Amino acid sequence: MDDPPGFLKKLLNIAITAAQPALCLPPHLPAPPAGRTLVIGAGKASAAMAAAVEAQWDGPLDGLVVSCYGFGQACEQIEILEAAHPIPDEAGLAAAKKILASVQDLTCDDLVLCLLSGGGSALLTLPAGDIRFDDKQLINDLLLRCGARISEINVVRKHLSAIKGGRLGAACAPARLHTLIISDVPGDDPGMVASGPTIPDGSLPSDALSVLEKYDLNVPTSVRRHLENPMSESVIVKNTSHAVIASSLQSLEAA
């Protein structure tokens, strides 16, 4: 081989291209609805995904997504918000409230198109129950530092959230919900990307407590009290579908 570094760079570019929303997203777009099309989403790639939707969608749409600072894209119909990652900030809290409010009062003729990618867990943050926002920031920091797997971290995040673990999806009813996912998690479990805000979840609050006990985390009282409350059970999401449109494995296979 005459140019090993050049060959490796070519493989890297091919792998990255395979996950570009402009290329991988359009084949997975659903048919337009009889009613309104609302786009929501969160993640490091969500702004690029929103731009890809705008470029390909046949008909009117509106909505908003939240991405990382500096990851914005120019969109005409979809509002792009930016917030902090990996520790949530007030901008992410405001974005989560705004996205949750946007799915109210939909009808069965409407379509919600949700765009999710890695980083969405931090960007879409809305504490459940009486958990304070600074407690949510603390638990995120503890989980990221303790060596827990991303699947374990996201189980805890789901049960401490008013929007993750399918709760955003449940709020979209009775509209049809279709989620497009760019996965960055091992195994590409769609419920783990961005902590599955629109994906039905089968985990239990006891699973989240087990993670905290496994890593001997000293968490705020409000966090433990919420997880011991049966009301923190995950919810059921109806009239929903999803597709993993890109993943690390797909990029590897392309290379």
PyMOL commands that set and color helices and strands:
alter all, ss='L'
color gray80, all
select helices_A, chain A and resi 4-18+21-24+26-28+46-56+90-102+120-123+133-145+150-159+167-171+186-188+193-195+205-214+221-227+230-232+248-254
alter helices_A, ss='H'
color red, helices_A
select strands_A, chain A and resi 37-42+62-68+78-83+111-117+176-182+240-246
alter strands_A, ss='S'
color yellow, strands_A
deselect
rebuild
show_as cartoon
